[in-house]
Amino acid sequence: MPRRGVLRIYIAAVLVLGLVALESLTVFPRASVSRVSGVVNTVLLPLEIGTNSVVLLLSSGVSAVTGAFSAEAENKSLRAEVQRLQAQVTHLEATRGQDTELRKLLKMKNSLPATERTVTVPVVGRSPANWLDQIVIAGGSRNGIKYGDPVLSYGGVVGRVVTVGSVSATVMLLPDPESAIGAEIARTSDAGVLLGDGKAATLTMQFFASGANVRKGDLVVTSGLDHLLPVGLPLGRVIGTHQGDFGLVKVATVAPLANLNAMQNVLVVLR
């Protein structure tokens, strides 16, 4: 066989062997990779499942904690809202109470003679030890208030001004043991002095005459004889009578018309 033919056969054989070898190398890695991938999956799959479970558990825990914080924040917000609404209700009730009192004071003012000048001022001070003796009001000389001016709440007279500053004044109330106001029975004009004895519910009226015509239920008003208060202001009602010591004078027990325990505003009659 000529050399050229042998060379061709040799080259062809080498090419065939090269292709076979290349094919073998191509197939072997694929099979190996498949086997390795299977091993890896077998080993890692439980770990992956476990990891996923832990992640889900942690996620649930985080959600629960987040929910708890959210619920607590919501509860705090609701409690704050409830407190705000309660404060608003309290304020509205107080405002309504003051409005009712002011309306009654206006009615009292309208019942006075048209010539009487008045000013309405709030009560700003009261002594716990002497609750029924004196009050401090937020009105003074700048408001035209002077010593001796009568002070009224709804119902009737509560006392009179005894000291005056520029922006405040002190009022001696009817029950003060030092209080003495000229008074008379509206029905008969029998006159006397209305005295305080430190009690909220009752006052004592001593008449000038032992035979004064007075009976239970009579209206007691200012007489003007003391030159301290104008005539005809309501003070109280008689709830009982008796003869004084030795029968020389007649004495009446009088219940004040004004509520001396609950005064937020008062009406001062300017003299």
C-alpha positions in Angstrom: 0.0 0.0 0.0 1.4 3.4 -0.9 2.6 5.5 2.1 0.2 8.2 1.3 -2.8 5.8 1.8 -1.4 4.5 5.1 -1.0 8.1 6.4 -4.6 8.8 5.5 -5.8 5.7 7.4 -3.7 6.6 10.4 -5.0 10.2 10.5 -8.6 8.9 10.2 -8.1 6.4 13.1 -6.6 9.2 15.3 -9.6 11.4 14.6 -12.1 8.6 15.5 -10.3 7.8 18.7 -10.3 11.6 19.5 -14.0 11.8 19.0 -14.7 8.7 21.1 -12.5 10.2 23.9 -14.2 13.6 23.7 -17.6 11.9 23.9 -16.5 9.9 26.9 -15.3 13.0 28.7 -18.5 14.8 27.9 -20.8 12.1 29.2 -18.7 11.3 32.4 -19.0 14.7 34.0 -22.8 14.8 33.5 -23.2 11.5 35.3 -20.8 12.5 38.0 -22.6 15.8 38.5 -25.9 14.0 38.7 -24.5 11.6 41.4 -23.0 14.5 43.3 -26.2 16.5 43.1 -28.1 13.6 44.4 -25.8 13.2 47.4 -25.9 16.9 48.1 -29.7 16.9 48.0 -29.9 13.9 50.3 -27.7 15.6 52.9 -29.0 19.1 52.6 -32.7 18.6 52.1 -33.4 17.8 55.8 -31.3 20.8 56.8 -33.2 22.9 54.4 -36.5 21.7 55.8 -35.3 22.3 59.3 -34.1 25.8 58.4 -37.4 26.6 56.8 -39.2 25.4 60.0 -37.0 27.6 62.2 -37.5 30.5 59.9 -41.3 30.0 60.0 -41.2 29.7 63.8 -39.1 32.8 64.2 -41.4 34.6 61.8 -44.4 33.6 63.8 -42.7 34.7 67.0 -41.8 38.0 65.6 -45.3 38.5 64.4 -46.7 37.6 67.8 -44.3 40.0 69.6 -45.1 42.7 67.0 -48.8 42.1 67.6 -48.4 42.3 71.3 -46.6 45.6 71.1 -49.2 46.8 68.7 -52.0 45.7 71.0 -50.3 47.4 74.0 -49.8 50.6 72.1 -53.5 50.5 71.0 -54.6 49.9 74.6 -52.5 52.9 75.8 -54.1 55.0 73.1 -57.6 53.8 74.1 -56.9 54.5 77.7 -55.6 58.0 76.9 -58.7 58.6 74.8 -61.0 57.4 77.6 -59.2 59.8 80.1 -59.6 62.6 77.6 -63.3 62.0 77.2 -63.8 61.7 80.9 -62.0 65.0 81.5 -64.2 66.5 78.7 -67.3 65.2 80.4 -66.2 66.6 83.7 -65.5 69.9 82.2 -68.8 70.0 80.4 -70.6 69.1 83.6 -68.8 71.9 85.5 -69.5 74.3 82.7 -73.2 73.3 82.7 -73.3 73.8 86.5 -71.7 77.2 86.3 -74.1 78.2 83.4 -77.1 77.1 85.6 -75.7 79.2 88.5 -75.1 82.2 86.4 -78.7 82.0 85.0 -80.0 81.9 88.5 -77.9 84.9 89.4 -79.2 86.8 86.4 -82.7 86.0 87.6 -81.8 87.3 91.0 -80.4 90.4 89.5 -83.6 91.0 87.5 -85.6 90.7 90.7 -83.8 93.7 92.2 -84.9 97.3 91.7 -83.8 98.7 88.4 -81.8 101.4 90.2 -79.5 98.8 91.8 -76.1 98.3 90.1 -74.5 94.9 90.4 -71.4 93.0 89.3 -71.0 89.2 89.1 -67.7 87.8 90.3 -66.3 84.3 90.9 -65.4 83.0 94.4 -61.7 82.3 94.5 -60.9 81.6 98.1 -62.4 79.9 101.2 -60.9 78.8 104.4 -61.3 75.1 105.2 -61.2 75.8 108.9 -63.8 78.6 108.7 -65.8 77.5 105.6 -69.0 79.4 106.7 -67.3 82.5 107.9 -65.7 84.2 104.9 -65.0 83.9 101.2 -62.6 85.8 98.9 -64.0 87.0 95.6 -62.2 88.0 92.4 -63.5 91.6 92.3 -62.4 94.7 94.1 -62.3 98.5 93.9 -61.5 98.3 90.2 -65.0 96.7 89.8 -66.6 99.4 91.9 -66.9 97.2 95.0 -66.8 98.9 98.4 -67.0 98.1 102.1 -70.4 97.0 103.2 -71.7 96.0 99.7 -74.2 93.2 100.0 -73.3 89.9 98.4 -75.9 87.5 97.0 -76.0 84.0 95.6 -79.1 82.6 93.9 -81.8 82.5 96.6 -80.7 85.4 98.7 -78.1 87.3 100.6 -75.0 85.4 101.7 -73.1 88.2 103.4 -71.5 91.6 103.0 -68.0 92.9 101.9 -65.8 93.6 104.9 -62.4 94.3 103.2 -61.6 95.5 99.7 -58.5 95.4 97.6 -58.0 96.6 94.0 -58.8 93.2 92.5 -60.2 91.1 95.3 -62.4 91.5 98.4 -63.4 89.5 101.5 -67.0 88.7 102.3 -68.3 87.9 105.7 -71.0 85.3 105.4 -74.2 85.2 107.3 -73.2 82.3 109.7 -70.1 84.1 110.9 -70.5 84.6 114.6 -69.6 88.3 114.1 -72.3 88.8 111.5 -75.3 90.9 112.5 -77.7 92.2 109.9 -80.9 94.3 110.3 -83.8 92.2 109.3 -87.6 92.1 109.3 -90.5 89.9 108.6 -91.8 90.7 105.1 -95.4 89.9 106.0 -95.6 92.2 109.1 -92.5 94.4 109.0 -91.6 93.2 112.6 -87.9 94.1 112.9 -85.0 92.6 114.6 -81.4 91.5 114.1 -80.3 88.4 112.2 -77.3 86.8 113.9 -74.8 84.2 112.8 -73.9 81.3 115.0 -71.4 79.3 112.9 -74.1 76.9 111.5 -74.8 76.5 107.8 -78.4 75.4 108.2 -79.8 77.9 110.6 -79.5 81.6 111.7 -81.0 83.3 114.8 -83.2 86.3 114.6 -83.9 88.3 117.7 -86.9 90.7 117.5 -87.0 94.1 119.2 -90.5 93.3 120.6 -91.5 90.3 122.6 -94.9 90.3 120.9 -93.6 90.3 117.3 -96.1 88.8 114.9 -94.0 86.0 113.3 -94.8 82.5 112.4 -93.2 79.5 110.7 -92.7 80.0 106.9 -92.4 83.8 107.1 -90.0 85.4 104.7 -87.1 87.3 106.3 -85.7 90.3 104.4 -83.2 93.1 105.1 -84.7 96.0 106.9 -82.2 98.7 106.1 -82.2 99.9 109.7 -78.5 99.1 110.1 -77.6 101.3 107.1 -75.5 98.4 105.8 -77.8 96.7 103.3 -80.6 98.0 101.2 -84.2 97.2 102.1 -86.0 94.1 101.0 -83.2 91.7 100.0 -84.2 88.1 100.8 -82.4 86.4 103.7 -84.2 83.3 104.8 -87.4 81.7 106.1 -88.6 81.2 109.6 -88.6 77.5 110.6 -89.4 78.0 114.3 -90.0 80.6 117.1 -89.7 80.7 120.9 -89.5 83.3 123.6 -86.0 84.5 124.7 -84.7 84.7 128.2 -87.1 86.1 130.7 -89.7 86.5 127.9 -88.4 89.9 127.0 -87.8 89.2 123.3 -89.0 86.8 120.7 -86.5 84.7 118.9 -86.9 83.0 115.5 -84.8 80.2 113.9 -84.2 81.1 110.3 -83.0 78.9 107.4 -81.0 80.9 104.9 -82.4 80.9 101.4 -79.0 80.8 99.7 -76.9 77.6 99.5 -73.8 78.8 101.5 -71.9 75.5 100.9 -71.9 75.7 97.1 -71.0 79.1 95.6 -68.8 79.4 92.5 -70.1 82.9 91.6 -71.8 85.7 93.5 -73.6 88.9 92.8 -72.4 92.0 94.5 -74.8 94.9 94.8 -72.8 98.1 94.4 -73.8 100.9 96.8 
